[in-house]
Amino acid sequence: MNKPVSSVPSKLSENLDGEVRSLNHDKKQNERSHAWVYYIRYVVAGIFFGILLVKSEVISWFRIQEMFRFQSFHMYGVIGSAVVTGIISLLIMKKLKVKTIHGETIMYPVRQFSKGTIYGGLLFGFGWALTGACPGPLYAQIGTGAVVITVTLASALTGTWVYGRLREKLPH
């Protein structure tokens, strides 16, 4: 967790995940509560993202099963294009030294490889194959009427909560 502003001697505070957040922006901005109108842009972006997921068929259980059975390139094309877009975006951001909306320098920490990443990826993949859902499209699937996905959502939230409780005891 981030340390309180008063107990941090430097301008940077590092949380447990290695993310660095500058403390040089307006302190009142962190404490200010926003009116509900402030959050409309996030609702609009979420609705747009949900429509995009539905129209591209990435929330389809059948498309996901085709992917895991190597019967169709559709999902690999979507995932691959997202990875390529992310790589290009990060390279451009690093080259142009893009800053956050608060004017903070964006840090790109080098991560150490952990075999836990392999285990976590396998567990994630097995869950994805069994349920036909990954965390991104869960809400879109529920929104399309696949109410049974609420079980998957509850399981994902429970798993996240359990990990948060056991994080300090797990090897990283």
C-alpha positions as CSV (number, residue, x, y, z in Angstrom):
1,M,0.0,0.0,0.0
2,N,1.1,3.6,-0.5
3,K,2.5,5.3,2.5
4,P,0.6,8.4,3.7
5,V,2.0,11.7,2.3
6,S,3.3,12.9,5.6
7,S,5.5,9.9,6.3
8,V,7.2,9.8,2.9
9,P,10.5,11.5,2.9
10,S,11.0,11.7,-0.9
11,K,8.8,12.7,-3.7
12,L,8.1,9.1,-4.7
13,S,6.2,6.5,-2.9
14,E,6.5,2.8,-3.9
15,N,3.7,0.3,-3.2
16,L,4.0,-3.4,-2.9
17,D,3.5,-4.0,-6.6
18,G,6.4,-1.9,-7.6
19,E,4.3,0.9,-9.0
20,V,5.6,4.3,-8.4
21,R,3.3,7.3,-7.9
22,S,4.6,10.8,-7.5
23,L,3.3,12.9,-4.6
24,N,4.1,16.3,-6.1
25,H,0.6,16.9,-7.5
26,D,-2.0,18.8,-5.7
27,K,-2.7,17.1,-2.3
28,K,-6.3,18.4,-2.3
29,Q,-6.9,16.6,-5.7
30,N,-6.4,13.2,-4.0
31,E,-8.8,14.1,-1.2
32,R,-11.4,15.8,-3.3
33,S,-14.5,13.7,-4.0
34,H,-15.9,14.0,-7.5
35,A,-19.5,14.6,-8.5
36,W,-21.2,11.7,-10.2
37,V,-21.0,13.6,-13.5
38,Y,-17.2,13.2,-13.3
39,Y,-17.6,9.4,-13.8
40,I,-19.8,9.5,-16.9
41,R,-16.8,9.3,-19.2
42,Y,-15.8,6.0,-17.6
43,V,-19.4,4.7,-18.0
44,V,-19.4,5.7,-21.7
45,A,-16.0,4.1,-22.2
46,G,-17.2,0.9,-20.5
47,I,-20.3,0.8,-22.7
48,F,-18.2,1.4,-25.8
49,F,-15.8,-1.4,-24.7
50,G,-18.7,-3.8,-24.0
51,I,-20.2,-3.1,-27.5
52,L,-16.8,-3.7,-29.0
53,L,-16.4,-7.0,-27.2
54,V,-19.9,-8.2,-28.3
55,K,-19.5,-7.1,-31.9
56,S,-16.0,-8.7,-32.3
57,E,-17.4,-11.9,-30.8
58,V,-14.6,-12.2,-28.2
59,I,-17.1,-12.9,-25.5
60,S,-18.6,-15.8,-27.3
61,W,-18.1,-19.1,-25.5
62,F,-18.0,-20.9,-28.9
63,R,-15.2,-18.6,-30.2
64,I,-13.2,-19.2,-27.0
65,Q,-13.6,-23.0,-27.4
66,E,-12.5,-22.7,-31.0
67,M,-9.4,-21.0,-29.9
68,F,-8.5,-23.6,-27.2
69,R,-9.2,-26.4,-29.8
70,F,-7.1,-24.6,-32.4
71,Q,-10.1,-24.6,-34.8
72,S,-10.1,-20.9,-35.6
73,F,-7.6,-18.0,-35.9
74,H,-10.2,-15.4,-34.8
75,M,-9.3,-15.1,-31.1
76,Y,-5.5,-15.4,-31.8
77,G,-5.9,-12.5,-34.3
78,V,-7.7,-10.3,-31.7
79,I,-5.2,-11.1,-28.9
80,G,-2.2,-10.8,-31.2
81,S,-3.4,-7.4,-32.6
82,A,-3.9,-6.2,-28.9
83,V,-0.4,-7.3,-28.0
84,V,1.2,-5.6,-31.1
85,T,-0.8,-2.4,-30.4
86,G,0.4,-2.5,-26.8
87,I,4.0,-2.9,-27.8
88,I,3.9,-0.1,-30.3
89,S,2.1,2.2,-27.9
90,L,4.7,1.6,-25.2
91,L,7.5,2.2,-27.6
92,I,6.0,5.5,-28.7
93,M,5.3,6.5,-25.1
94,K,8.9,5.8,-24.1
95,K,10.4,7.6,-27.1
96,L,8.2,10.7,-26.7
97,K,8.6,10.6,-22.9
98,V,4.9,10.9,-22.4
99,K,3.8,12.0,-18.9
100,T,0.6,11.3,-16.9
101,I,-2.3,13.7,-16.9
102,H,-0.8,15.0,-13.6
103,G,2.6,15.7,-15.3
104,E,4.3,12.8,-13.6
105,T,7.0,10.8,-15.3
106,I,5.9,7.3,-16.2
107,M,8.2,4.7,-14.8
108,Y,8.8,1.4,-16.7
109,P,10.2,-1.0,-14.1
110,V,12.1,-4.0,-15.2
111,R,10.4,-7.1,-13.8
112,Q,12.2,-10.2,-12.7
113,F,11.0,-13.5,-14.1
114,S,9.2,-15.7,-11.6
115,K,8.0,-19.3,-12.2
116,G,4.9,-18.3,-10.4
117,T,4.0,-16.4,-13.6
118,I,3.9,-19.8,-15.4
119,Y,1.7,-21.4,-12.7
120,G,-0.6,-18.4,-12.6
121,G,-0.8,-18.3,-16.4
122,L,-1.7,-22.0,-16.5
123,L,-4.3,-21.6,-13.8
124,F,-5.8,-18.6,-15.7
125,G,-5.8,-20.5,-19.0
126,F,-7.5,-23.5,-17.4
127,G,-10.2,-21.3,-15.9
128,W,-10.6,-19.5,-19.1
129,A,-11.0,-22.8,-21.0
130,L,-13.5,-24.2,-18.5
131,T,-15.7,-21.2,-18.1
132,G,-15.4,-19.6,-21.5
133,A,-14.7,-16.2,-19.8
134,C,-11.7,-14.1,-18.8
135,P,-11.9,-11.1,-16.5
136,G,-12.3,-8.4,-19.3
137,P,-15.5,-9.6,-20.9
138,L,-17.2,-10.9,-17.8
139,Y,-19.5,-7.9,-17.5
140,A,-20.2,-7.8,-21.2
141,Q,-21.2,-11.5,-21.1
142,I,-23.5,-10.8,-18.1
143,G,-24.9,-7.8,-20.0
144,T,-25.8,-9.9,-23.0
145,G,-27.9,-12.2,-20.7
146,A,-25.5,-14.9,-19.9
147,V,-26.5,-14.8,-16.2
148,V,-24.6,-18.0,-15.4
149,I,-21.4,-16.0,-15.8
150,T,-22.2,-14.4,-12.4
151,V,-20.8,-17.6,-10.9
152,T,-17.5,-17.0,-12.8
153,L,-17.5,-13.4,-11.6
154,A,-18.1,-14.4,-8.0
155,S,-15.3,-16.9,-8.3
156,A,-12.9,-14.4,-9.9
157,L,-13.7,-11.9,-7.1
158,T,-13.2,-14.6,-4.4
159,G,-9.9,-15.7,-6.0
160,T,-8.7,-12.1,-6.0
161,W,-9.7,-11.6,-2.4
162,V,-7.9,-14.9,-1.4
163,Y,-4.8,-13.9,-3.2
164,G,-4.8,-10.5,-1.5
165,R,-5.1,-12.2,1.9
166,L,-2.3,-14.7,1.1
167,R,0.0,-12.5,-1.0
168,E,2.6,-12.0,1.7
169,K,2.9,-15.7,2.3
170,L,3.2,-16.7,-1.4
171,P,6.5,-17.0,-3.2
172,H,7.0,-14.2,-5.8
